Structure formats: structure tokens, C-alpha cells
Amino acid sequence: MLSKLDDVVVFVAVADAGGFTAAARRLGLTTAAVSKAITRLEQRLSTRLFTRTTRAVHMTDAGSRYYTRCRPALEELARGEDEALEEAGSMRGRIRVELPTSFGRTIVIPLLAEFQRTYPDIALDIRLNDRYVDLVEQSVDVAVRFGTLKDSTLNVHRLGMSRTCTCASPAYLEQYGAPRSIAELEQHRLITYLSQQTRRPYPWFFRVNGEVQTQLQKSRIEIDDSGANRALAVAGAGIIQDLSCHLWEDLLTGRLVEILSEFSAPALEVSLVFPSGRDMPSRVRAVVKFLRTRLTANVIDPLR
């Protein structure tokens, strides 16, 4: 059963998330439990804190005034607990980390294993996917993102740059030859990477006469997992285009060979994204500091 303080925590979560369902997901509760907590709190305070419609939840004037008192108080409680844990030489709690699938699997996961050995009382909730996830709505503490990021209330730390590489296996190139121009790709067996979110193929990027061109290529194989995309290319199934941070080990060992390098598009930024520092729990500060130290530009792209 939730305590009186827990009911206040639920109230602040609903206000921050803008709805009962999003707050329930953030807190790990059922929507029914969140609704009951708000009802109990409203009964105890003898006032309505939210107006509810089928489409949205909005705070009442009384709810807004109560929120301005509750949220700073909860933040102070969280900071006090973090400081006490740090003074005791211990940090615990759960951190949710969101990572691009292939980059996370090959580069970040081994580092997080090392982090967990250093902080054994911190639980890691690691999600690997290539879909866009709203970090605030999904209560993500730390994430890695590719490309130029839009303005945000979140902090962004640039880790490095990753080039776009077009490549194939030596066996494929021996059998079919290497294309000498972008136009010649039409004569080859291409492997297209699909967006997990839209199921549409990602375009291929090339730089021609100083300008970036995007092209949708006709392919023999379509796949929605970047690791499998690379594995198909290594097995000789066709030509792929991917980021160098996913391919560097295969390129260094010769399992894949870069082609059309003179048409390579500009590199993409790789960034660590995390909440603003003032309200960041100590456990999140610890993993951010750890990843910023370990994920250097040389780790992101040893081929640069």
C-alpha cells in the first residue's frame, strides 16, 4: 500500500508526465494504482488536483499551487538521500540507459559491465533499440544519440564523430567486383537497413561535388537490425552502408573492405545525453562521468 508521501510522489509524477498512464510507466505502477493514489490525496486535501478528460489531464489552480510546494521538497529529499549514500561510500538505485542497438552491444555494454563491478549496488536497466525514444516521457537517465540534436532541456556531451562507410566483404568483391561509381551500385546486391519505427529503408548518403546527396537504393535484402546488417555483409551477401563506429573492427581485420570512399558523406556526431546537473542523482552523475571518461573519440572511431 502506498504511504502518504508515496501519494505525493505519484502526484508530482502525474504532473510532470502529463498523464496517469505515462506516470504509471515512469513509476513502475499500474494506471489503476496511480489513479487511486491521486484520489486518496484529493480526499485527504479536500480539493481537486486534476481535471480529467478522455484526452488529457490538467492541473487545477489548487493542483498547481500544491505542485510548486511539493516538487522542490521531493528534490531536496532525493538530494539528501544521495548525499547520505555518498558519505557512506555507497550508491544504489536504478539507472535506465538507452542505447542504439549495434553501438550499445559492441561498444557500451562492455563498459557498463565494468561500471557495475565498480558500483555493485546500482541496478542497470539497459534498453537497446534504434527507435527514437522521448527520454523524459520514458524516464531515461542516460542515452547515446547520433547526429545533430535539436535544442533540449537535457545536457548534451559530444563524444566524437563517426563516418559513413560503404563496404562489402573481400569474397563479395572478388565475385562481383567493386563499383567504381555511385551509379554502378544499381548493378550490385545491396542490403538495406530498415527503421524499426517506420519500417521504411534508411537512405544512403554520399558527398558529390561538395554536396551531400541522399539516395534510396533498390536492394535484395532488407533488415531492421544493424548487427545483422553487418553480419550479412561479412558473410558476402552484399554491400551495406553503415557508421564506422559499428564497422571498425571488421574493417581493421579485413572482414569488410570500404568502397567508394571518395564519396563518403560527412561524419555524424555521437553524443551522450542526460538530465540537467542540479537535480541529477549521484548514481546518474557517476555513470555519466564514467562514460564520458571511457567513450573517447578514439573509441568511437579508431579509423579516424
Secondary structure, DSSP 8 states (H G I E B T S, - for coil): ---HHHHHHHHHHHHHHTSHHHHHHHHT--HHHHHHHHHHHHHHHTS--EEE-SS-EEE-HHHHHHHHHHHHHHHHHHHHHHHHHHHTT---EEEEEEE-HHHIIIIIHHHHHHHHHHSTTEEEEEEE-SS---TTTTT-SEEEEES-----SSEEEEEEEE-EEEEE-HHHHHHH---SSSGGGGGS-BEEEB-TTT--B--EEEEETTEEEEE----SEEES-HHHHHHHHHTTS-BEEEEHHHHHHHHHHTSSEEE-GGGB---EEEEEEE--GGG--HHHHHHHHHHHHHS-HHHH-TT-
